[in-house]
């Protein structure tokens, strides 16, 4: 019995996202801002 996976079904979306991440990474100030916000949001909620 073989299970089929459609791993390429969302490849275009994946590739588009990789381009957006790459462009954001090139903008060092924006990347730093996003990193800091992400770290701030990872704290415990009381």
Buried (B, 14 or more C-beta within 10 A) or exposed (E): EEEEEEEEEEEEEEEEEEEEEEEEEEEEEEEEEEEEEEEEEEEEEE
